[in-house]
Amino acid sequence: MFRSLRPMKAAPHPFEQARVAALRQYDILDTPRESDFDDIVALASQVCGTSISVINLIDTDRQWFKAEVGLGVRETPLDTSICAHVILDEDYVEIPDTLEDARMRDNPMCTSDPGLRFYAGVLLKSKGGYPIGTLCVLDNHPKTLTPLQREALGVMARQVMTQLDLRAVIANEKILRSEIDHRVKNSLQTVSAFVALERRAAQNANTSAVLDRVTQQIDTVAILHEHLGAAGDGDGIALEPYLSRVIDLIDRALPPTIKVSGSFDPIPVLPREAAVVGTIVNELAANAVKHSIRRGAGTIAFGGRQKAGGAYHLTCRDDGAGSREPRDADRRQGLGLAIIGASVRQLGGTMSAGEGESGYRTEIDIQLSPV
């Protein structure tokens, strides 16, 4: 009996465009091997007693293997694909002898020596119900699977889709977070620009000073937001680079005759705690500048050290000219000090401040949560 020398190519899926679109949404094609998927095909091969196991994704012109055991390649053409036929069939397809199947008996992958004589596969379906590929096992001799082996293969196929769906959710979440980050950044820039306009229009010196501090705090929040976006899920904010950028921001906003510096231990903290520490540093700097600026020059030095038991020791020292001049007892009182005190109490801390030989010094101990 005459038999064609060309394999029977599978017909396109009835909803091929939608099916391929569903596959592409997973953004899984041409990604590196991953142990989560490698472990599944290794287990499938062992449980089913086959030499080959594959997580096979059917693209427009190829079948691509996210994971495989026994093949040694990552993709093959659709012309010789068994799974391209299977995605048109039931959820589970078992072919005890491929040479007895009209779709496979002229396929060189089956007729070669050794050929693929046995096939069993479970469809991998997207959330919309489109078949994007299979988890399949193959062997070089005819066989059948037991009911238990078939059930196990189905469980493992569902695990493959759980992994793919989870990765898709994470990817979509990252895209959404990126969009939110972009909008928050734009909002902060808009608010900062509005405050700057009000600052330039202000006639009262005290109003201008308050708006300067508002601008400084907005910029500090923007820096915190940027660090939070760069941190991985579940990670804390690295305090040293964050506070160093806050110090740099303060220093650049001041006249060149006033220098601000800082040195901080590199510890991770919760984002809300980093925000409070940033507020404390801002207000300490503003208070120091208010008095150092009298002479038109000065230095403000910050330090932060981790102490035993989780406490963090924060210091601020300035050499304002007032240290050698008579001053009111309430020199450092006001809104700034109230904000600092409230922030320190929020972190369960204590604060002491006073004059020294080299200037005014503030020492703060706060409790930071382990991350």
N, C-alpha and C positions, 0 to 999 in steps of 0.2 A: 504494500500500500504506500502510495506517495505521501511523504511528509515534507512540509516546508522546512528549508534550512534557516529560515529567519524566525526568531522568537516572536511570540504574540505580544505585542506591546499593549500595555494597559490603556484603557480609554480614560480620558480626563474625568475627574469627579464631576457630578452634575452641578455642583456649586464651587467649581475650581477656584475662581477668583476670591470668593469669600473664605474658602479653605486656606489658600496661600496667605491671605491677609491675616487670618487668625494665627498661622504659624509665625509670620514675621513679627507679630506683636510680642511674641515671647523673646525676641532678640537673642536667640540661642544659637543660631547657625554660625558656624566657623568660630565658636568659642573654644578655649582650651579644655582639655580633659579635666574632670573634677571627680574627686574620690566618692562623693555622694552617688554619682551615676555609675562610676566604675564598680563600686561595691554591689550595686543592684544587678548588673549583667553577670558579674562573677557568681553571685548567689543563684541567679536564674539558671546558669549553665550547670551548677552543681546539683540543684534541686531536680532539674529535668533530665539530668544525665546526658547532656549534649556537649559537643565540642565547641559549639559556636553560640553566642548570645549577643544581641545587638539592640541598642536603643536607636531606632531608625526614623529619621524625619524626612518626609517626602517634599522636596522643593519642586520648582517648576520644571527643571531639567536634570535633576540628580536626586539620589538618595544620600543623605549625609548622616553619619553616625556620631551621635554625642558620646556614646561609649560602646565598646565592642570587646568581645573575647573570641579569639580564634580566627579573625579575619586579617588583622594587620594593616588595614587601610581605613581611611576616614570617610570616603565617599566612593560611589560607583554610579554609572549612568542609569537613567530610568528605563532604558530599553531592555535591560536584563533584570530589572527589579521585580522580585516576587511581591514585596510589600506594596508596590504601586497597584497591583491587582487586589491585594487584601483590603486596602482602605475603601474599596467599593463594596465590600462584603459585610458580614456580620461582625459583632464586637470581638468574637473569638473565632479564629480560623485554624484548623489543623489539617495538614496534608500528609497523611502517612507515607505516601510515595509520590514524589513530585512527577515522576515519569508516567504516572497513571492519571495525571491531571492535564486536561487539554490546554490549560494556560501556561504550563511549565515544561511540557515534554520536549519542546524544541528550544528551550532556553539553554544556551551554552553553559550557564552557571550550574545547570542540573545535569547536562549530558556529558560534561567533561569528566576526567578521571583524576582525582575523585570529585564527584559532583555533589551538589546539595540535594540529597534524596529525601530529607525529612524537613518539614516546616511546621511550626506552631507559633501563632502571634496573637497578641491582644491589642486592640486599637487604643491609641492615645488620642483622647478627644479634648478639644478646647472647651471652655465654659459655654460657648455657644453650640456645642455639639458637633463641631467639624473635626473629622479625622486628620490629624497632622502627622501621624506616623504610627509606629508600632513598637512594642517590646516583644521581640521574637527570639526563639531558639531554633537552631538548625543543626542537622547532622549529615554525615556522608553515607548513611544507610537508612533504609526505611524503619520506622518505629511508630509507636503510639504512646501518648502520655496517659498516666493514671488520672482519675478524678482529682486526687489530692494535688498532683503536679499542675493540673490545669487551674485549680483554685489558687494555688500559690503564685502562678504566673499572673493571674488577674490581680492579686493583691499587690504584687510588685509593680505592675503597670500603673495601678492607682497611686503608688508611691512616687513613680516618675512624674505623674501629672501634679501631684502635691508639691514636689520640688519645683517644677516649672511654674506653677501658679504662684507659689511663694516668691520666686524670683521676680515675676511680673509685678506683683504687688509692691515689692521693695523698690523696683525700678520706677513705678508710677509714683510712689511716695517721694522718691528723690526728686523727680521732675516737679511735683507739686510743691515740695519744700523749696526748691530753687526759685519757683515763681513767687512764692510767698516772701522769700528772702529779698528778691528783686523789688517787690512792692514795698516792703518795710524799709529797705534802703532808700528808695525814692521818697517815701513819706518822711523819713528822718531828715533828708536833705531839704525837702520843702519846708519843714518846720524850722530848721536851722536858718534857712535863707530868710524866712519871715521874721524870725527873732532878730537877725542881723539888720534888717530894714528898720525895725522898731528901735533898735539900739542906735542907729545913726540919726533917727528922728528925735530921740529923747533929748529933752532940755535939762533934765535934772540929773546931777552926777550920781546920786544914789540909784536912780532908775537904771542908768547906763551900767552901773556896776552889777546890779542884779541880773540884767539881761546878758551881760558878759558871762556870768556864772551859769545861767540857763543854757547859753550856747555851748559852754564847756561841757556841761552835763549831757547834752544831746549828742555831742561828738563822742563822749565816752561811751554812751549807750550804743552808738553806731559801731565803735570798735569791739565792744562786747558781742554784739550781734554777729559781726564778721568772724570772731573767734568761735562763737557757738556754731555757726554754719560750717566751719572747717573741722570741728570736732566730730568724731565718729559717734554713732548711736550708743548711748549709755556712757560715753566718756565725759570727763569733767573738763573745765576750762583751765588751761595751764596758766597759773597766776603770773609767773615771771614775764613771759612775752606780752601778756595782756597789760600788766601794770607798766612795763617798759614803754609800751606804745602810748599809754596814757601820759606818762612822764614826758615823753617826746612831744606829745601834743601840747601839753602845758608849756614846755620850754619854748616851742616855736611861736606860741601866742604872746610871749612876753618880750619886753625890750631886750636887746642883746646884752645889756649890762646886768640883767638878772638871770642867773643860771640855775636850772633845776636838774637834779640827777637822782638816780635811784639804783639800788641793788637789792634783788629779791631772790629768796630761795625758790627753785622751780618745782612747785607742788601743784597737783590737780585739785580743783575745788568745784563745788556745785555752781552752776551759772548764777543762781540768785545770790549766792555768797560773794561771787566775783563782782557782781553789780554793786553790792553794798560796800565792798572794799574800794572799788573804784570811786564811789561817792565820797568816802572818807578821805582818800588821797586828794581828790579835787578840792574838797573844802579846806583841808589842811594847807594846800598850796595857796588857795585864795586868801586865807587868813594871813599866811606868811607874807604874801605879796603886798597885802594891804599895808604892812608895816615896813617891810624891806624897801618898798618903793619910795619911802620918804627920802632916802638918801640917793635914790636913782640907781642904786647898784646893790647887789647882794647875792647870796647863794642859798639854795634850799636843797637839802639832801634827805632823801628817803631811804629807809632800809626795812627789810622784811626777813625774819628768820623763823624757821620752824622750831618749836620747843617741844620738849617731852610731853606726852599726854595729849597731843593734838593741838595745843595752843599755838597761835601765831603771833609773834612779837613785831609790831609795826612801829617804826620811829620816824619822826620828822624833826629836822633841826634847821634853823635858819639863823643867819648872822645879821639880822636887821639892825639898822643904825640905832633904833630905839633902845638897844641893850645897854647903851651908855648914857641914855637920856632919861630924865624923870618922865614917868608915864602914869596914866590913870590906872586904878586897880582893875577897871573893866576893859582894859586895852584889847583883850582877845575875846570879849563877850559879844553876843549878838546872834543873828540868825545862823551864821556859819557854825558857831560852836554848838548851837542847839541841834543842827543837822548831824554834826559829828557825834554828839552824845547819843542821839536817838539811834544812829547807825551802829555805834559800838554796842549799845544795849541789845539791839536786834540780834547781834552775833554773840550774846552772852559774855561780853567783854568788860574790861575796866580800862580807865584812862587816867593818866596823870600828866601835868604840864607845868612848866615854870622856867624861870631864867637860870642860865648858867654862865660860866665865864666866857664861853664862846658864842652865846646867843640863846635863843629861845628853843626849848626842846619839848616835844610831845611824845609820850610813850603809851602805846596801846597794846593790850593783850586781848585777842579775840579767839573764839573757838570755831574752827573750821571742820566740817564733816569730812570723814575719809571717803575717797572716791575710788 
